[in-house]
Amino acid sequence: MTKQEKVQFVIDTLETYYPEIPVPLDHTDPYTLLIAVLLSAQSTDVRVNQITPLLFERADNPYDMVKLSVEEIREIIKPVGLSPMKSKGIYGLSQILIDKHDGKVPKTLEELEELPAVGHKTASVVISQAFGIPAFPVDTHIHRLMYRWNLSNGKNVVQTERDAKRLFPKEKWNDLHLQIIWYGREYSPARGWDLDKDIITKTIGRKSVINEYLKLKAKKGK
């Protein structure tokens, strides 16, 4: 298979597996999505979805959020981890949205990345999922799979994002980013990986990755 055929195989397979693409984080508008994505750093979507209803019951917009203290926010979000940094970020960005953006979430990467506790990945998720603007946020699943599929050398997420944007058509970025995440969780996880169930890696995967997998499997089988 040529590189282009491999890319098409990935697109077609993911389309078959995920014709309807669920959004992992529960939210109702750009602001609640921004907060949910910020909370998801080094946490699970399941945990975040358990905590956000408690937070949004108190404050689901920047005006209500700044009425809470950083300590009150921290107390609510503690179970998701990194609560000192995240609570300051949530309070700080809410104040900036009020002061600079009429309480609305901006639609550009640059403006989003200026907000406290909002990095490139968070900003990319928000513009793609809230506003439908093409972006390719790279999380650990996408980083791992792009390497396994021999579509990126996997040196860092910046390189992986660059490769993904170069290889995949722009109009597919927003869908693919979510489809790859779901596929990575269900069929190509970091731990407990079963190559037989992972049709994409089995078909186009990096030879060294597959050989390593088979070697470990043979060792366990002894």
HELIX and SHEET records of a PDB file:
HELIX    1   1 LYS A    3  TYR A   17  1                                  15    
HELIX    2   2 PRO A   30  LEU A   39  1                                  10    
HELIX    3   3 ASP A   45  ARG A   58  1                                  14    
HELIX    4   4 PRO A   62  MET A   65  1                                   4    
HELIX    5   5 VAL A   70  ILE A   77  1                                   8    
HELIX    6   6 LYS A   78  VAL A   80  5                                   3    
HELIX    7   7 SER A   83  HIS A  101  1                                  19    
HELIX    8   8 LEU A  109  GLU A  113  1                                   5    
HELIX    9   9 HIS A  120  PHE A  131  1                                  12    
HELIX   10  10 THR A  140  ARG A  148  1                                   9    
HELIX   11  11 VAL A  157  LEU A  167  1                                  11    
HELIX   12  12 LYS A  170  LYS A  172  5                                   3    
HELIX   13  13 TRP A  173  GLU A  186  1                                  14    
HELIX   14  14 LEU A  195  LYS A  197  5                                   3    
HELIX   15  15 ILE A  199  ILE A  204  1                                   6    
HELIX   16  16 LYS A  207  GLY A  221  1                                  15    
END                                                                             
